Amino acid sequence: MPAPRLELRGVSKSYANGGPPVEVLHEISLTAAAGSITALVGRSGCGKTTLLNLAGAMDFPTAGEVLIEGRSTSSLSESQLTALRRRRVGFVFQFFQLLPTLTVLENVELPLLLSRAPRSAGTALDRLRWVGLEDKAASLPYQLSGGQMQRVAVARALVHAPDLLIADEPTGNLDTTSGDQVLALLRESAARFGAAVLMATHSAEAAAIAGVRVSLKDGRIVAIDRG
Amino acid sequence: MKPRMKLLRSLILRPLRRDLPRTLLTVLSVALGVAVVVAIDLAGDAATGSFRSSMETLAGKTDLEITANGGVDERWIAALAALPVDARFSPVIETQAVLAGVGSVALYGLDLLNLAGAPNGLPRVAVSEALARALPVRPSAGTVLTLNLAGRPQRCEVAQLTPAGAAEFVAMDIADAQQVLARYGKLDRIDVSAAPGQDFAALEATVRHTLPAAYLVTLPGARNQENQRMLRAFRWNLRVLSYISLVVGAFLIYNTISISVVRRRAEIGILRAAGAARWMVLWMFLAEALLFGLTGGLLGLALGRILAAATVRLIAGTVNALYTTSRPAPVVLTWAETWLALATGAVVALVSAFAPAREAIQVPPTEAMSRGAHEHRARLAWKRALAWSAGFAAAAWASSQAGPWDGYPVGGYLAALLSVAAAATATPATVLAVNRATRTLVRRKVEGLLAARSLQSSLSRTSVVVAALATAIAMMASVGIMVGSFRQTVALWLDVQLRADLYVRAAAPAAAGVNPPLPPDIGAVLSAIPGVAAVDLFHALDLHYAGERATLGAGNLDVVRRYGRLRFLPGQNRDAILRSLSAGDGPNRAIVSEPFAIKHHIRAGDRLTIPIGPHMVALRVAGVYYEYSSSQGFVVVDNATLRRYLPGQPATNAAVYLAPGADAQKVRRQIQLRTAGMGISVAPNSELRRAAIEIFDRTFAITWALEAVALVVAMLGAANSLLALVLDRRREIGLLRYLGASPAQIRGMILTEAGLFGLLAAILGLALGFALSLLLIFVVNRQSFGWTIQFHPPGLLLAAALAAVWSVTLLAALYPARVAARLVPAEVVHEE
């Protein structure tokens, strides 16, 4: 049986900030296989974003382990982590987070440029075509609608064919139609590119596309719904 | 606490504390700007403020001074004493003597009969208490001191120590002074003191009426005023140079407040929506600027005081080498200077903060505008800015055409300021153009692409930083070009001017305005030496013309014609002019140096009446020649003309031309042998040339120091602004890390951005620098000093300087780059 794309083993996370440590995640364990969609649901402040950051190797657990493709993120050096993010992880954020100074195509191409991948423009254009925004390639982000921006963000997150796609409230800032379009893309990401999608969401529609729904409360898993 | 203070604390002071490194950088920029201004002012005062004769303390108050070039005939003392006025007429000899361990000090010969006639035959002297303290071994009555008088050692016995405040001098009886200085029958001046009750106007009229018209009768402060007037162009130019750092600092305050406004746009919107009046918002940002200004001013004052102590000797050196003898006085920080420093800091801060603060109050309450929208608007405004730039450039050109105003090159400086404004307003267009031109190039590396786009996206801020750096570079480049051109012009002129093989002068320390005499028979001694083809004996005398000081020179102009290569202004025939001066018949003729001609609006063919000894002599100006050793200027006549009015006047310099094949070393040794004990020095041509260039370089050393400070301020600004850009874009930088950027790539991006800053600043700075150098050379210098400088840009020096500036800009970016690379992405991407 192949190793899961992502595995969290008894992960806890606390912050000190000068005072006594505050635990924001408590002994979380979960896995995400290739082509699966996992939704993290729960109220604001329940630890969803912290969990996503740990899963994306942007932060490290205080206890437990985060394994991406079987390798513990805590054991990796800074350059190995960078390499891991470049090859294996893609991110989609609630507020799109496109660079306002780059064109739409350059935004999509950026992860490939950062990893100095060859033929980056062609690949980026392919992804842009996939999200249906090929004609906006030369536009600047401010010339796009919110839905279009998020589609660009999805194209960017998948441009380097990552094993793991992490999405933080991807429809949280969109109207229903745009939200549906983005969700369709996420579904396709898992199905077509084989990415393991880990998504934090408040939206029932978004959670509905997931094969696994993990409910969090005060940093603890309170329910896992597979179906 | 009042609500306004509360707002100030929470909206301005707290963020300033949070951004402590940036706050400190801004304060330091202002402080350095103020420090340079304070230092130059204090050091200038100390270096030039000591002209007031220290002998007042010794001889009492003086009401009038009588002087004449070539000296005052001492027989006039008797004639004046016989006048029916109640006044004292005191003979004075004032010169410089060198004392081991102290250097040059004033030596007075006065009517001090109590000092006359030491039993051991040595002249007896009074030594001021301050000088006694300065000597390596404190003298007392009976101590024998050795004074070096124009190269000759003279032993004297100390008769008494005289309390005279801080004044340092040696005084002896007039008869002894005349004897040791070989100035028989001649005085430097006669001091007149009116008795109480004597009608001053009547005294002055009687004295003037009695003396020859060529004698100068002046109030005691006149010499000091004359000195100050002579130095005003020098000091003014120095002062203007010292303002460069302030101008650069002003850009940086503008930038800091702009950043402050942009970052707090949302808060301003909320405040305004909550009912804050516009003026309250304006007041808050101006208060922030004022805080920078006052703190920087205070720090600058302290720094300036320290810098002044280090600078005073440098300025005094220039004053001594080029203008007149002065001993630097102690640096004194006055209340006026203190207030001026604080006011300078505050005014610069307020003026530069006004535009961004005004922008802050125009934020509509409903709109908490984003940086993107603000910058987008700035991008659209580049055409309007370019139109302004063209307007400023046209105004600069028009201003440069104006003549001097009360002797000051006001039009030139205004043109320089307008040129800076033109360059500053052309910056956005330049940034965009360079960005466009390098689009393909920067895409090769992602760091380049991101850096270039970032520059463009924060155009308004980028432009200010680039303009500040460009201004500093331009100032450096322009002064570099001006000094380089001047140096080359002087070097070429020295080649032409110094044609003689050997130069002879009294072996006294070189100082401007001091012309110790050579022995009377020196001409005959030199001419008799085998290998000597010709000797040009030159006489240098003080000249007062139209309220300004100059030098009256007399030489053997036939020798100059035959051996020298004096260059005249275009269209003037050198040979014919010099021949007409040395011809014994016809009217008296003179040639004048270019600075003298410009200062007094004199052209070839004009008539000039000057005092020579006791006579007012009318001269026809035969030509104007190039001269770079004195901005006061020269009037030169032939020796025969001088002898006609001042017979027996000793020469001050001799130029010796050798016969073909003669060995210069041998002749020099012969001269030294035959003049042993006369206290003269013989220097070969090359030595004089080297010394002249050394003086030149020393003179401009301070200029370079000022440039360096301006550059440091600009560097601080670059670091400050890059840090601000990093903090402002921390979310984007965090995002890049999410997308796979390594810390090294982030560092590379910031350093590339700094490199682009440097490149843009270098392009703009060099262009502006060339324009400013033309203004400095052809307007400011010509109007201030009257020199024609040929344009010789020092290419290699400029290239090296630009490379250095570029490297230092990169160095300045290391800290911001480190901050950027260390940002925690998970924190900055999600923060609101």
Contacts between the chains, C-beta under 8 A, distances in Angstrom:
chain1	res1	chain2	res2	distance
A	49	B	830	6.2
A	53	B	826	4.4
A	56	B	738	7.3
A	58	B	737	7.5
A	58	B	738	6.4
A	58	B	825	5.6
A	58	B	826	4.7
A	59	B	826	4.8
A	78	B	742	7.5
A	78	B	743	6.5
A	79	B	742	6.5
A	82	B	740	6.4
A	82	B	741	7.4
A	82	B	742	4.2
A	82	B	743	7.8
A	85	B	737	7.8
A	85	B	738	7.1
A	85	B	739	7.6
A	85	B	740	4.7
A	86	B	740	3.5
A	91	B	738	4.9
A	91	B	739	7.2
A	93	B	735	8.0
A	93	B	829	7.2
A	97	B	731	7.6
A	97	B	735	5.0
A	97	B	738	7.9
A	97	B	829	6.9
A	99	B	450	7.7
A	99	B	453	7.5
A	99	B	732	5.9
A	99	B	735	7.2
A	99	B	736	8.0
A	100	B	372	5.1
A	100	B	457	6.3
A	101	B	450	7.9
A	101	B	453	3.7
A	101	B	454	6.1
A	101	B	456	6.5
A	101	B	457	3.9
A	102	B	449	7.7
A	102	B	450	7.9
A	102	B	453	6.0
A	106	B	449	7.1
A	110	B	446	7.4
A	110	B	736	7.7
A	110	B	739	5.6
A	111	B	739	4.8
A	111	B	740	5.1
A	113	B	446	3.9
A	113	B	449	7.0
A	114	B	446	5.6
A	114	B	736	7.2
A	114	B	739	6.1
A	114	B	740	4.6
A	114	B	741	5.0
A	114	B	742	7.9
A	114	B	745	6.4
A	115	B	740	5.7
A	116	B	446	7.7
A	142	B	372	6.5
A	142	B	376	7.4
A	156	B	739	7.3
A	160	B	740	7.7
